[in-house]
Amino acid sequence: MIIWLASYPKSGNTWLRAMLSSYFFLGENKFDFDILKEIPNFIQSKYFSTFLDLNKLKNDPLGISNYWNIAQSKINLSNETKFFKTHNACIAYKEKWFTTKENSSAYVYIVRDPRSVVCSMAAHSNIKIENSVDDLLNENFIGYNGKFSLAELTCSWKINYLSWKKRKNFPGIIVKYEDLKDNSYGEFEKILLFLKDKIKFNLDKERIKKTIELCSFSNLKNLESDKGFIEAQNGKFFRKGQKDSWKNELTPELQKKIENNLREEMAELGYI
């Protein structure tokens, strides 16, 4: 069964992915970005190409929705618990759900202040911050991944967050990026305690401490500077990692636009 590590883009998914990969798969080895392969992105060609001619999706990129659960069922033939990363909203598209309780056992969702997200997205995608704000609020926003540019139905920040929060037919936990940054040990331990009901493993406090040390933002940033990181697109992937850098990067008008559109969810999460 699949455990999803889900988020809107640039919300800390890769950081938490590094922590989970390190805790469960690293052993005594030194951390390297290759360990992230243990929690792969679901929307990539190898999970669909065995039963689908991907060229057929060129003129209908969201046609991939017809095959979401077929691919997941094939993954689950191994009868193993596997982690997968996704930025897909947990919604139905033309009556086809992204995932079902038959294919998924749980999710971990990491959410980040949308004002910080747009700044990070603009830098990562090399677009104007105004365009990043428009994408954040676009209910039909689509991301693309891999050689075949497979569509990932991200939707807006609001839809993405609420779609996972309201998913009731398999359990999940929602973690704020800011809380994980302020209290890395406590928040990561909370995630592991949630996962103990889904996976058999020992909760090792020293291993938690070591994982947090290895996967600190500064260590990941330094590793990227030394060896590069394949997921970087424009400049550095691990840029600032700060909580409130948006205060110096967003104009008052753009701040207001985000807050007016997302007031209820931002208030619920304590962002305003």
C-alpha positions as CSV (number, residue, x, y, z in Angstrom):
1,M,0.0,0.0,0.0
2,I,1.1,3.5,-0.7
3,I,1.8,6.2,1.9
4,W,1.8,9.6,0.2
5,L,4.1,12.5,1.0
6,A,2.0,15.3,-0.4
7,S,2.1,19.0,-0.7
8,Y,1.7,22.0,-2.9
9,P,5.1,22.7,-4.7
10,K,7.8,24.5,-2.7
11,S,6.2,23.8,0.6
12,G,9.0,21.7,2.2
13,N,8.2,18.3,0.6
14,T,11.8,17.6,-0.4
15,W,13.1,18.5,3.0
16,L,10.7,16.2,4.7
17,R,11.3,13.6,2.0
18,A,15.0,13.8,2.9
19,M,14.2,13.2,6.6
20,L,11.9,10.3,6.0
21,S,14.3,8.7,3.5
22,S,17.2,9.1,5.9
23,Y,15.3,7.7,8.9
24,F,14.0,4.6,7.1
25,F,16.6,3.9,4.4
26,L,19.9,5.4,5.1
27,G,21.4,3.0,7.6
28,E,24.9,4.0,8.7
29,N,25.8,5.6,5.4
30,K,26.5,9.3,4.9
31,F,23.6,11.3,3.6
32,D,23.5,11.8,-0.2
33,F,20.7,13.1,-2.4
34,D,20.5,9.6,-4.0
35,I,18.6,8.5,-0.9
36,L,15.6,10.5,-2.1
37,K,15.0,7.8,-4.8
38,E,13.5,5.8,-1.9
39,I,10.6,8.2,-2.0
40,P,10.1,8.8,-5.8
41,N,7.7,11.1,-7.5
42,F,4.6,9.1,-8.6
43,I,4.0,11.0,-11.8
44,Q,6.8,9.7,-13.9
45,S,6.9,7.5,-17.0
46,K,8.1,4.2,-15.5
47,Y,4.9,3.7,-13.5
48,F,2.7,4.2,-16.6
49,S,4.7,3.1,-19.7
50,T,4.3,-0.7,-19.1
51,F,0.6,-0.5,-20.0
52,L,0.2,2.9,-21.7
53,D,1.6,4.5,-24.8
54,L,2.6,7.9,-23.3
55,N,2.6,9.6,-26.6
56,K,-1.2,9.3,-26.5
57,L,-1.2,11.9,-23.7
58,K,0.5,14.7,-25.8
59,N,-2.9,16.1,-26.9
60,D,-4.7,15.2,-23.7
61,P,-2.3,15.6,-20.8
62,L,-5.0,15.2,-18.1
63,G,-5.9,11.9,-19.7
64,I,-3.4,10.5,-17.3
65,S,-6.2,10.7,-14.7
66,N,-7.7,7.5,-16.3
67,Y,-4.6,5.6,-15.3
68,W,-3.8,7.0,-11.8
69,N,-5.2,4.0,-10.0
70,I,-4.2,1.4,-12.6
71,A,-0.6,2.5,-12.0
72,Q,-1.0,2.4,-8.2
73,S,-2.6,-1.0,-8.3
74,K,0.4,-2.3,-10.2
75,I,2.8,-0.7,-7.7
76,N,0.8,-2.5,-4.9
77,L,1.2,-5.9,-6.5
78,S,4.4,-6.3,-4.4
79,N,2.3,-6.2,-1.2
80,E,4.9,-3.8,0.3
81,T,4.3,-0.4,1.9
82,K,5.9,2.2,-0.3
83,F,6.3,6.0,0.1
84,F,5.6,8.2,-2.9
85,K,5.9,12.0,-3.3
86,T,3.1,13.9,-5.0
87,H,2.0,17.5,-5.7
88,N,-1.3,16.2,-7.1
89,A,-4.4,17.4,-5.4
90,C,-6.4,14.5,-4.0
91,I,-9.4,15.1,-6.1
92,A,-11.5,13.5,-8.9
93,Y,-11.0,14.5,-12.5
94,K,-13.9,13.5,-14.7
95,E,-15.0,11.1,-12.0
96,K,-11.6,9.5,-11.7
97,W,-10.1,9.9,-8.2
98,F,-6.4,10.5,-7.8
99,T,-6.2,7.6,-5.3
100,T,-8.5,5.3,-3.3
101,K,-8.5,3.5,0.0
102,E,-7.7,0.3,-1.9
103,N,-4.4,1.7,-3.1
104,S,-3.5,4.1,-0.2
105,S,-3.0,3.5,3.5
106,A,-2.1,7.0,4.7
107,Y,-0.7,10.4,3.8
108,V,1.6,13.0,5.3
109,Y,0.8,16.5,4.1
110,I,3.2,19.4,4.6
111,V,1.7,22.9,4.2
112,R,3.5,26.2,4.1
113,D,2.5,29.9,4.3
114,P,1.4,30.7,0.7
115,R,3.1,34.0,0.8
116,S,6.4,32.2,1.3
117,V,5.4,29.6,-1.4
118,V,5.0,32.2,-4.1
119,C,8.5,33.7,-3.5
120,S,10.1,30.2,-3.6
121,M,8.1,29.2,-6.7
122,A,9.1,32.4,-8.6
123,A,12.8,31.7,-7.9
124,H,12.6,28.0,-8.6
125,S,10.7,28.4,-11.9
126,N,12.4,31.7,-13.0
127,I,9.1,33.5,-13.3
128,K,7.8,36.9,-12.2
129,I,6.4,36.8,-8.7
130,E,3.1,38.2,-10.0
131,N,2.8,35.1,-12.2
132,S,3.7,32.9,-9.2
133,V,0.8,34.5,-7.3
134,D,-1.6,33.8,-10.2
135,D,-0.5,30.2,-10.4
136,L,-1.0,29.8,-6.6
137,L,-4.6,30.9,-7.0
138,N,-5.3,29.1,-10.3
139,E,-7.8,26.3,-9.6
140,N,-6.8,24.6,-12.8
141,F,-3.0,24.8,-12.4
142,I,-1.1,21.9,-13.9
143,G,2.5,20.9,-13.3
144,Y,4.5,18.7,-15.6
145,N,7.2,16.1,-14.8
146,G,9.8,14.1,-16.6
147,K,10.8,13.3,-20.2
148,F,7.2,12.9,-21.3
149,S,6.0,16.0,-19.4
150,L,3.3,14.0,-17.6
151,A,0.7,16.2,-16.1
152,E,0.3,16.6,-12.3
153,L,-3.0,18.2,-11.4
154,T,-1.8,20.5,-8.7
155,C,-4.7,23.0,-8.7
156,S,-4.6,26.0,-6.5
157,W,-2.9,26.1,-3.1
158,K,-6.3,26.2,-1.5
159,I,-7.7,23.2,-3.4
160,N,-4.5,21.2,-2.9
161,Y,-4.5,21.7,0.8
162,L,-8.3,21.1,1.4
163,S,-8.4,18.1,-0.9
164,W,-5.9,16.2,1.3
165,K,-7.3,17.6,4.6
166,K,-10.8,16.5,3.8
167,R,-9.8,13.1,2.6
168,K,-11.6,10.8,5.0
169,N,-11.3,7.2,3.7
170,F,-7.7,6.8,4.6
171,P,-5.9,8.5,7.5
172,G,-3.4,11.4,7.3
173,I,-1.5,13.9,9.2
174,I,-0.9,17.6,8.3
175,V,2.3,19.3,9.3
176,K,3.2,22.9,8.9
177,Y,6.6,23.7,7.4
178,E,7.0,26.5,10.0
179,D,6.4,24.1,12.9
180,L,8.9,21.6,11.4
181,K,11.4,24.3,11.2
182,D,10.9,25.7,14.7
183,N,10.6,22.3,16.4
184,S,12.1,19.7,14.1
185,Y,12.5,17.0,16.7
186,G,8.9,17.3,18.0
187,E,7.2,17.5,14.7
188,F,9.3,14.7,13.1
189,E,8.6,12.5,16.1
190,K,4.9,13.2,15.7
191,I,5.0,12.1,12.1
192,L,6.8,8.9,13.0
193,L,4.3,8.1,15.8
194,F,1.5,8.5,13.2
195,L,3.4,6.1,10.8
196,K,3.9,3.5,13.5
197,D,0.4,2.2,12.9
198,K,1.1,1.8,9.2
199,I,4.7,0.4,9.2
200,K,6.6,-1.8,11.5
201,F,9.7,0.0,12.8
202,N,11.4,1.0,16.0
203,L,11.1,4.6,17.2
204,D,14.7,5.5,18.0
205,K,15.2,8.9,19.6
206,E,18.9,9.0,18.8
207,R,18.1,8.2,15.2
208,I,15.6,11.0,15.1
209,K,18.3,13.4,16.4
210,K,20.8,12.2,13.8
211,T,18.3,12.5,11.0
212,I,17.5,16.0,11.9
213,E,21.2,16.9,12.0
214,L,21.9,15.3,8.7
215,C,18.9,16.9,7.0
216,S,19.1,20.4,8.4
217,F,18.4,23.0,5.8
218,S,22.0,24.3,6.1
219,N,23.5,20.8,5.5
220,L,21.2,20.2,2.5
221,K,22.1,23.6,1.1
222,N,25.8,23.0,1.5
223,L,25.5,19.5,-0.1
224,E,23.8,21.1,-3.1
225,S,26.6,23.7,-3.3
226,D,29.3,21.0,-3.3
227,K,27.6,18.3,-5.5
228,G,24.6,19.9,-7.1
229,F,21.0,18.6,-7.0
230,I,19.3,17.2,-10.0
231,E,15.9,18.6,-9.0
232,A,17.1,22.2,-9.2
233,Q,15.9,24.2,-12.2
234,N,17.1,27.8,-12.0
235,G,19.8,28.4,-9.5
236,K,19.7,26.7,-6.2
237,F,16.9,24.4,-5.0
238,F,17.6,25.0,-1.4
239,R,17.3,28.8,-1.5
240,K,16.6,30.4,1.9
241,G,14.3,28.1,3.8
242,Q,13.2,31.0,6.0
243,K,9.7,31.4,7.4
244,D,8.9,35.0,6.7
245,S,11.2,36.1,3.9
246,W,8.1,37.0,2.0
247,K,7.9,40.2,4.1
248,N,10.9,41.5,2.1
249,E,9.9,40.0,-1.3
250,L,6.2,40.6,-1.7
251,T,4.7,44.0,-2.4
252,P,1.8,45.0,-0.1
253,E,-0.6,44.6,-3.0
254,L,0.4,41.0,-3.6
255,Q,0.3,40.2,0.1
256,K,-3.2,41.5,0.2
257,K,-4.2,39.6,-2.9
258,I,-3.1,36.3,-1.4
259,E,-4.6,37.0,2.0
260,N,-8.0,38.1,0.6
261,N,-8.2,34.9,-1.5
262,L,-7.1,32.5,1.2
263,R,-8.1,34.3,4.4
264,E,-10.1,31.4,5.9
265,E,-7.4,28.7,5.3
266,M,-4.6,31.0,6.4
267,A,-6.4,32.0,9.6
268,E,-7.1,28.3,10.3
269,L,-3.4,27.6,10.0
270,G,-2.4,30.6,12.0
271,Y,-0.7,32.5,9.2
272,I,-2.9,35.6,9.7
